Amino acid sequence: MVTVAGIGCRRGTGSDAIIAAVRAAEHALGMMAECLATAPLKADEAGLVEAAKSLSLSLEIVSQERLEAVASKTMTFSQASLDHAGSPSVSEAAALAAAGENARLVAPRLVVGNVTVAIATTDDAPRDSGCAIEHGEQQ
């Protein structure tokens, strides 16, 4: 089983806010994230990179193609997200794409201040699939 927290945030959001949002989602859904995932447009967000380090979790930057491939499986729709990131929900699509082919969202994204968090899981993926790409590595 793989459990991924997909993250969306406003530019410049600090790591403390991202960590608080991840913890709130984990508590609300009764699951612990094994890694974080986000869209390419968030790859240079210092707060997101620092949050992953502080949580001792890898951060996968999901390709635009993979975000688009799972867009129809998201539970929520944000026109702003679609306009800026090409996805109806950055957090939901990132979580689904990083968790693997048979991933499902546990619930719609949770909004905590300037951060959205969605948790996706799959019961049939090996533990080392998904979230294998660390920030800065190439696919």
VENCORQUI-V296355 format. One record per residue. OMEGA is omega in radians with two decimals (NA if undefined). NEAR is the number of other C-alpha atoms within 8 Angstrom. Layout:
# VENCORQUI-V296355
{{OMEGA/NEAR} {OMEGA/NEAR}}
This chain:
# VENCORQUI-V296355
{{3.09/9} {3.10/13} {-3.04/14} {3.00/17} {3.05/16} {-3.06/18} {2.93/16} {3.14/12} {3.04/10} {3.13/7} {3.08/6} {3.12/7} {-3.11/13} {-3.11/9} {3.14/12} {3.12/8} {-3.14/11} {3.11/14} {3.13/10} {3.14/8} {3.10/13} {3.13/10} {3.11/8} {3.12/8} {3.11/12} {-3.14/11} {-3.11/8} {-3.06/6} {3.11/8} {-3.12/6} {3.07/7} {3.10/6} {3.06/10} {3.08/10} {3.09/13} {3.10/16} {3.11/17} {-3.12/17} {3.14/15} {-3.10/9} {3.10/6} {-3.05/11} {-3.09/10} {3.13/6} {-3.09/10} {-3.14/9} {3.14/12} {3.11/12} {-3.14/13} {3.10/9} {3.12/12} {3.12/13} {-3.12/9} {3.13/7} {-3.07/7} {3.12/6} {3.04/10} {3.11/14} {3.11/14} {3.01/14} {-3.06/12} {-3.14/13} {3.12/8} {3.14/9} {3.13/6} {3.07/9} {-3.13/15} {-3.11/10} {-3.11/8} {-3.07/11} {-3.12/11} {-3.14/5} {3.14/6} {-3.11/13} {-3.11/9} {-3.12/9} {3.06/9} {3.11/8} {3.11/7} {3.11/6} {3.14/13} {-3.14/12} {-3.05/8} {-3.02/6} {-3.14/9} {-3.14/9} {3.13/12} {3.07/13} {-3.12/13} {-3.06/15} {-3.12/16} {-3.12/19} {3.13/17} {3.12/15} {-3.14/19} {-3.10/16} {-3.10/14} {-3.10/12} {3.07/17} {-2.98/11} {-3.09/5} {-3.11/8} {3.05/12} {3.05/8} {3.10/14} {-3.14/9} {3.03/8} {-3.13/10} {3.08/12} {3.12/8} {3.11/9} {-3.09/8} {-3.12/6} {-3.06/9} {2.95/14} {3.13/14} {3.03/17} {3.12/17} {3.08/16} {-3.14/16} {3.00/14} {-3.08/13} {-3.02/7} {3.14/6} {3.03/10} {-3.08/7} {-3.12/7} {3.06/6} {-3.08/10} {3.07/10} {-3.10/15} {-3.07/8} {3.11/12} {3.07/10} {3.11/10} {3.11/4} {3.09/6} {3.09/4} {NA/3}}
